[in-house]
Amino acid sequence: AQSVAQPEDQVNVAEGNPLTVKCTYSVSGNPYLFWYVQYPNRGLQFLLKYITGDNLVKGSYGFEAEFNKSQTSFHLKKPSALVSDSALYFCAVRGGFKAAGNKLTFGGGTRVLVKP
Amino acid sequence: GAGVSQTPSNKVTEKGKYVELRCDPISGHTALYWYRQSLGQGPEFLIYFQGTGAADDSGLPNDRFFAVRPEGSVSTLKIQRTERGDSAVYLCASSPAGTDLQYFGPGTRLTVT
């Protein structure tokens, strides 16, 4: 079975400061990892994904994430947060084995609040 | 271009009633997914279609839940004898062939009273 943990329900950060949202995962085989963002009354929007290759993945809106196999982590980062980054962030995983199908397993989400 | 659309955006129904939730995927996307998001939680997988067939329905919680995609495009999630615990936001996503990137719709908020 695959699972995702987002240990922080909420992260508060001042505008201009670096932002980190934590994610750890458990999956059979090589992981496919994703970050999505959810704004109020809007659907989940894709930010970035890791399939293979460089451990540092760059995505939309200046976000990046670092894959760490030994720690089974995929933390989301942004060097300088904006007030408009305030939203709900979800980490998700799917297994690399074909038998696992394409279903995503999501973490519980982390609310990010960026204060001006 | 048009994204994934879901109707209705909100549905209030009484316990025991039958409901249908509709998903219009992005044109040409072959894969379609349904997820359920309860308050304060992440989305949970329900069912996945590849074309017209359900490739994985392991997330459907019980036999009150059923989904169809008869022509490989629009999908309908059907819930019989609704219960208050079915109250959630039901999300639909679609993917083009050859990728695993899922594009999500805005969801249908179902409230069972």
Interface residues (C-beta under 8 A of the other chain):
Chain A: V4 Q6 Y32 Y36 N41 R42 G43 L44 Q45 F46 K49 F90 A92 R94 G101 N102 K103 L104 T105 F106 G107 G108 G109
Chain B: G3 V4 A31 Y33 Y35 G40 Q41 G42 P43 E44 F45 Y48 A55 D56 S58 G59 L91 A93 S95 D100 L101 Q102 Y103 F104 G105 P106 G107
